[in-house]
Amino acid sequence: MTSLEDRFVGAARGAGATADEADLAAAGAYLLSRWSEPQRQYHDVSHLTAVLDIVDEHAALARHADRVRLATWMHDAVYDPRALGDANERDSADFAEGLLTTLGTPAEVAAEVARLVGLTAGHATGDDDPDGELLCDADLAILAADPERYAAYTEAIRREYAHVPDDTFRAARAQVLVSLLELPAIYRNEPLRERWEARARENLEQELRKLAAGREMLRAAQPRRPQPRRDLP
């Protein structure tokens, strides 16, 4: 097994999965094959690993850390850039519950992991949800990256949505950024908020300015329609 597969097996065991070692390892390998699909430019194994590392580092913030780890494995298990709305998150949640049930995970645990996966559609958690808060904070950690890494992230997102015209992409991306900036806090856990909040907001605001400048450049480059002569009837 690879080290990542080992991490999946450990999380599944910790969450109560009763399948044998070979089946758990096969499930981990299958998940890695999903995370390695060619349409993924950002939502790939590197993203999975980064989120897992943050969850491991801050596991003490969670109530059930292994459930959060499993939700990390599952949260983009289904990823189609052409899907509409929250279809990817809903399908990933359904996939998670089905796979974990097959692996002998208790039904209430499989359902809870599916619930956690669903939270990543809007990254909104309710009161007293430390597991959901840690998952959402870890998933959004990239927003607080240094400028070079943040730029690489935005470029990868654009490649994932290469099928979307520039003007449509800029408008949709701007809407996402504004919705994040309008949150009272992007990060819910205080230690992570103290580390990441200011930097994330700076990155988001700078990207918004670039998107606005790009829209203006697109408008300027479009040929103007000839105006009718005023002396003609």
RODO-2510 file (C-alpha; in nm, 4 decimals, decimal comma):
residues 233
     n   res          X          Y          Z
     1     m     0,0000     0,0000     0,0000
     2     t     0,1043     0,3583    -0,0572
     3     s     0,1239     0,5867     0,2432
     4     l    -0,1996     0,7534     0,1323
     5     e    -0,3763     0,4188     0,1167
     6     d    -0,2432     0,3454     0,4659
     7     r    -0,3996     0,6701     0,5846
     8     f    -0,7350     0,5726     0,4377
     9     v    -0,7229     0,2299     0,6001
    10     g    -0,6354     0,3863     0,9356
    11     a    -0,9189     0,6377     0,9159
    12     a    -1,1707     0,3726     0,8099
    13     r    -1,0641     0,1432     1,0936
    14     g    -1,0816     0,4306     1,3394
    15     a    -1,4361     0,5097     1,2234
    16     g    -1,5465     0,1500     1,2784
    17     a    -1,5124    -0,0161     0,9374
    18     t    -1,5119    -0,3957     0,9713
    19     a    -1,3980    -0,4955     0,6207
    20     d    -1,0725    -0,6854     0,5952
    21     e    -0,7438    -0,5131     0,5246
    22     a    -0,7397    -0,6066     0,1563
    23     d    -1,0843    -0,4578     0,0938
    24     l    -0,9983    -0,1382     0,2770
    25     a    -0,6751    -0,1045     0,0810
    26     a    -0,8612    -0,1654    -0,2463
    27     a    -1,1116     0,1062    -0,1539
    28     g    -0,8263     0,3474    -0,0828
    29     a    -0,6651     0,2660    -0,4166
    30     y    -0,9967     0,3127    -0,5953
    31     l    -1,0449     0,6525    -0,4323
    32     l    -0,6958     0,7557    -0,5393
    33     s    -0,7820     0,6582    -0,8963
    34     r    -1,0814     0,8900    -0,8782
    35     w    -0,8689     1,1738    -0,7424
    36     s    -0,6301     1,1170    -1,0354
    37     e    -0,8883     1,1612    -1,3128
    38     p    -0,7694     1,3715    -1,6099
    39     q    -1,0300     1,6492    -1,5722
    40     r    -0,8859     1,7440    -1,2344
    41     q    -0,6364     2,0289    -1,2353
    42     y    -0,6799     2,1500    -0,8762
    43     h    -0,9177     1,8978    -0,7158
    44     d    -0,6606     1,6206    -0,7407
    45     v    -0,4411     1,4049    -0,5169
    46     s    -0,2349     1,7092    -0,4164
    47     h    -0,5481     1,8813    -0,2864
    48     l    -0,6564     1,5642    -0,1070
    49     t    -0,3154     1,5351     0,0589
    50     a    -0,3080     1,9009     0,1600
    51     v    -0,6502     1,8806     0,3260
    52     l    -0,5618     1,5531     0,5008
    53     d    -0,2424     1,7085     0,6362
    54     i    -0,4346     2,0031     0,7830
    55     v    -0,6936     1,7726     0,9394
    56     d    -0,4163     1,5631     1,0935
    57     e    -0,2339     1,8704     1,2233
    58     h    -0,5481     2,0090     1,3872
    59     a    -0,7248     1,6827     1,4741
    60     a    -0,7670     1,7984     1,8341
    61     l    -1,0227     2,0539     1,7110
    62     a    -1,2552     1,7754     1,5944
    63     r    -1,4915     1,5580     1,7926
    64     h    -1,4444     1,2590     1,5613
    65     a    -1,1220     1,3141     1,3676
    66     d    -1,1426     0,9894     1,1687
    67     r    -1,4853     1,0852     1,0367
    68     v    -1,3376     1,4145     0,9198
    69     r    -1,0530     1,2264     0,7541
    70     l    -1,2991     1,0024     0,5717
    71     a    -1,5026     1,3050     0,4658
    72     t    -1,1820     1,4539     0,3285
    73     w    -1,1274     1,1440     0,1162
    74     m    -1,4851     1,1574    -0,0066
    75     h    -1,5564     1,5286    -0,0459
    76     d    -1,4492     1,5483    -0,4113
    77     a    -1,4712     1,1779    -0,4916
    78     v    -1,7143     1,2760    -0,7653
    79     y    -1,5858     1,5751    -0,9582
    80     d    -1,7157     1,6898    -1,2954
    81     p    -1,6409     2,0551    -1,3796
    82     r    -1,9435     2,0557    -1,6102
    83     a    -2,1858     1,9575    -1,3332
    84     l    -2,4404     2,2164    -1,2251
    85     g    -2,4878     2,3624    -0,8781
    86     d    -2,3954     2,1331    -0,5925
    87     a    -2,4344     1,8123    -0,7946
    88     n    -2,0731     1,7059    -0,7316
    89     e    -2,1076     1,7442    -0,3548
    90     r    -2,4445     1,5637    -0,3469
    91     d    -2,3106     1,2799    -0,5599
    92     s    -1,9937     1,2602    -0,3489
    93     a    -2,2038     1,2402    -0,0320
    94     d    -2,4152     0,9580    -0,1762
    95     f    -2,1017     0,7804    -0,2942
    96     a    -1,9429     0,8155     0,0502
    97     e    -2,2383     0,6671     0,2334
    98     g    -2,2596     0,3761    -0,0076
    99     l    -1,8882     0,2939    -0,0030
   100     l    -1,8516     0,3200     0,3733
   101     t    -2,1575     0,1016     0,4270
   102     t    -2,0038    -0,1583     0,1951
   103     l    -1,6871    -0,1480     0,4055
   104     g    -1,8830    -0,2305     0,7207
   105     t    -1,8841     0,1170     0,8704
   106     p    -2,1754     0,1673     1,1149
   107     a    -2,4744     0,3218     0,9397
   108     e    -2,4766     0,6313     1,1605
   109     v    -2,1084     0,6936     1,0877
   110     a    -2,1539     0,6526     0,7115
   111     a    -2,4472     0,8950     0,7234
   112     e    -2,2470     1,1456     0,9262
   113     v    -1,9539     1,1335     0,6836
   114     a    -2,2009     1,1940     0,4003
   115     r    -2,3400     1,4933     0,5909
   116     l    -1,9903     1,6353     0,6327
   117     v    -1,9216     1,5933     0,2607
   118     g    -2,2393     1,7853     0,1823
   119     l    -2,1165     2,0818     0,3859
   120     t    -1,8398     2,1480     0,1337
   121     a    -2,0984     2,2698    -0,1193
   122     g    -2,1364     2,6003     0,0636
   123     h    -1,8883     2,5663     0,3516
   124     a    -2,1608     2,6699     0,5955
   125     t    -2,1821     2,4949     0,9315
   126     g    -2,4324     2,5164     1,2134
   127     d    -2,3729     2,5632     1,5822
   128     d    -2,1733     2,3008     1,7702
   129     d    -2,0298     2,1250     1,4647
   130     p    -1,6537     2,0988     1,5268
   131     d    -1,6118     1,8200     1,2727
   132     g    -1,7811     2,0221     0,9989
   133     e    -1,5851     2,3320     1,0934
   134     l    -1,2503     2,1548     1,0662
   135     l    -1,3370     1,9995     0,7294
   136     c    -1,4549     2,3298     0,5827
   137     d    -1,1579     2,5245     0,7186
   138     a    -0,9135     2,2670     0,5822
   139     d    -1,0842     2,2652     0,2420
   140     l    -1,0565     2,6460     0,2211
   141     a    -0,6993     2,6678     0,3511
   142     i    -0,5694     2,7311    -0,0022
   143     l    -0,7322     3,0746     0,0083
   144     a    -0,4696     3,1811     0,2620
   145     a    -0,1730     3,0578     0,0583
   146     d     0,1239     3,2743    -0,0326
   147     p     0,0817     3,4748    -0,3570
   148     e     0,2689     3,2275    -0,5790
   149     r     0,0723     2,9267    -0,4571
   150     y    -0,2560     3,1170    -0,4711
   151     a    -0,1855     3,2155    -0,8307
   152     a    -0,1151     2,8501    -0,9160
   153     y    -0,4464     2,7566    -0,7530
   154     t    -0,6479     3,0093    -0,9544
   155     e    -0,4762     2,9020    -1,2765
   156     a    -0,5593     2,5382    -1,2029
   157     i    -0,9234     2,6264    -1,1375
   158     r    -0,9384     2,8093    -1,4702
   159     r    -0,7966     2,5026    -1,6486
   160     e    -1,0657     2,2860    -1,4897
   161     y    -1,3252     2,5217    -1,6347
   162     a    -1,1560     2,5701    -1,9718
   163     h    -1,4878     2,4880    -2,1401
   164     v    -1,6451     2,8045    -1,9921
   165     p    -1,6036     3,1300    -2,1897
   166     d    -1,3916     3,3974    -2,0240
   167     d    -1,6698     3,6450    -1,9559
   168     t    -1,8957     3,3773    -1,8063
   169     f    -1,6136     3,2359    -1,5946
   170     r    -1,5108     3,5761    -1,4616
   171     a    -1,8662     3,6601    -1,3582
   172     a    -1,9238     3,3251    -1,1876
   173     r    -1,5861     3,3287    -1,0161
   174     a    -1,6430     3,6824    -0,8914
   175     q    -1,9756     3,5754    -0,7432
   176     v    -1,8015     3,2968    -0,5495
   177     l    -1,5350     3,5338    -0,4188
   178     v    -1,7893     3,7939    -0,3100
   179     s    -1,9922     3,5304    -0,1248
   180     l    -1,6790     3,4284     0,0665
   181     l    -1,5857     3,7863     0,1486
   182     e    -1,9376     3,8514     0,2794
   183     l    -1,9025     3,5775     0,5414
   184     p    -1,8506     3,7085     0,8962
   185     a    -1,5447     3,4816     0,9003
   186     i    -1,4073     3,2515     0,6321
   187     y    -1,2533     3,0240     0,8948
   188     r    -1,4547     2,9013     1,1908
   189     n    -1,1856     2,7666     1,4219
   190     e    -1,0211     3,0487     1,6125
   191     p    -0,6579     2,9285     1,5813
   192     l    -0,6998     2,8833     1,2059
   193     r    -0,8853     3,2113     1,1714
   194     e    -0,6019     3,3942     1,3455
   195     r    -0,3483     3,2368     1,1085
   196     w    -0,5375     3,2547     0,7802
   197     e    -0,8257     3,5027     0,7763
   198     a    -0,6419     3,8248     0,6897
   199     r    -0,4290     3,6617     0,4215
   200     a    -0,7283     3,4871     0,2640
   201     r    -0,9270     3,8092     0,2412
   202     e    -0,6308     3,9870     0,0842
   203     n    -0,5989     3,7113    -0,1778
   204     l    -0,9707     3,7158    -0,2563
   205     e    -0,9846     4,0936    -0,2902
   206     q    -0,6798     4,0960    -0,5162
   207     e    -0,8296     3,8259    -0,7387
   208     l    -1,1546     4,0228    -0,7580
   209     r    -0,9621     4,3267    -0,8790
   210     k    -0,7907     4,1163    -1,1471
   211     l    -1,1236     3,9732    -1,2609
   212     a    -1,2721     4,3220    -1,2877
   213     a    -0,9724     4,4440    -1,4869
   214     g    -1,0038     4,1432    -1,7165
   215     r    -1,3704     4,2164    -1,7810
   216     e    -1,2829     4,5711    -1,8782
   217     m    -1,0131     4,4459    -2,1160
   218     l    -1,2618     4,2072    -2,2781
   219     r    -1,5131     4,4866    -2,3290
   220     a    -1,2471     4,7132    -2,4769
   221     a    -1,1354     4,4417    -2,7188
   222     q    -1,4848     4,3762    -2,8533
   223     p    -1,5554     4,5465    -3,1878
   224     r    -1,8041     4,8249    -3,1573
   225     r    -2,1226     4,8078    -3,3591
   226     p    -2,1463     5,0812    -3,6221
   227     q    -2,3820     5,3585    -3,5183
   228     p    -2,6616     5,4521    -3,7625
   229     r    -2,6218     5,7785    -3,9460
   230     r    -2,8482     6,0431    -3,7973
   231     d    -2,9198     6,1997    -4,1387
   232     l    -3,0888     5,8823    -4,2660
   233     p    -3,4598     5,8212    -4,2181
***
